[in-house]
């Protein structure tokens, strides 16, 4: 099969972009006149992943130079290999294919095209469908969307698997509502369909930073055990934010039932993309089986059309500063993990709890960690009770300083605006 068509990739890439696909298709048709050929440029045709999963096998490489890119993803992470311009014989389900992969720039970004040469169109399409379907599935990873790309993130998946409601300190009524609401939703598909109610759900977690919203999201994903798309942002080097939103929701509908996480929603939505975002939530598209979980530290920055219309985010969960009961539970949870000589006494716990009203969980964690460091630095000459109380007072002063600093900044900003207004009046 390979005879008479060497250097096809090099020839094609020397042509203007508009001619590449036509040239390759015509040359393949000339040489493989008795075979079926299909062309595609689907993002989901991730042949590398399919091969690595041993769903198919590369039986032979063409004489063409196979251009393979290897990306370094960070310290300790597995390096990712991808076929940029390559030609293989591939064995799948007792069928032998030839697959040609060629990458070139389209507009502002590079995109890979593929050609599958098979015994029939039905077999070629079945192979393409199998590869794309596998690439869409999320098993043993979390699908993260950032800067215009999807990536399967095992590190986040491990963090989520380590997050449970057992190690999460929350108000008891909030904990019970969160678990029962979403478990019941995913179990009620037939009920929703019977009564012609859209089987979709939107929920937003509201509250100041450091009070467990992110941990709760992870624990909920772990408990529900559904595919998840974790959106970091809708930004990209090419295209509009609206196009990126469309990509995310299209992938969610393909993956459903699934969960879409929008972290710091107020930072993602602006005047330019708000209308499109609302349409993706409930306007022109049907998000059957899709749960959208959003978090925000600043609900006042969100348009009322997002928060107040029930069909968009029909559940709102408030993550307030921990009360006395939650602060006791949090400190006791940490205390159990410490060695005996480092632990707080019951009396010490009570004193610290009385001094930490208004602390977030993040500040409580800082209190515990800094107390441990101070205890070790003091050569264990002082009790953890004494050190913990000191750290509580230190952090309270820090919090007060932050508040005063913000007030000063706000006052300065007001003076500058007033001065500008007076100058404009002249």
Secondary structure, 3 states (H helix, E strand, C coil): CCCCCCCHHHHHHCCCHHHHHHHHHHHHHHHCCCCEEEEECCCCCCHHHHHHCCCCEEEEECCCCCEEEEECCCCCCCCEEEEEEEEEEEEECCEEEEEEEEEEEECCEEEEEEEEEECCHHHHHHHHHHHHHHHHCCCCCEEEEECCEEEEEHHHHHHHHCCCHHHCCCCHHHHHHHHHHHHHHHCCHHHHHHCCCCCCEEEEEECCCCCCHHHHHHHHHHHHCCEEEEECCCCCCCCCHHHHHHHHHHHHHHHCCEEEEECCHHHHCCCCCHHHHHHHHHHCCCCCCEEEEEEECCHHHCCHHHHCCCCCCCEEEECCCCCHHHHHHHHHHHHHHCCHHHCCCHHHHHHHHHCCCCCCHHHHHHHHHHHHHHHHHCCCCCCHHHHHHHHHHHHHHHHHHHHHHHHHHHHHHHHHHHHHHHHHHC
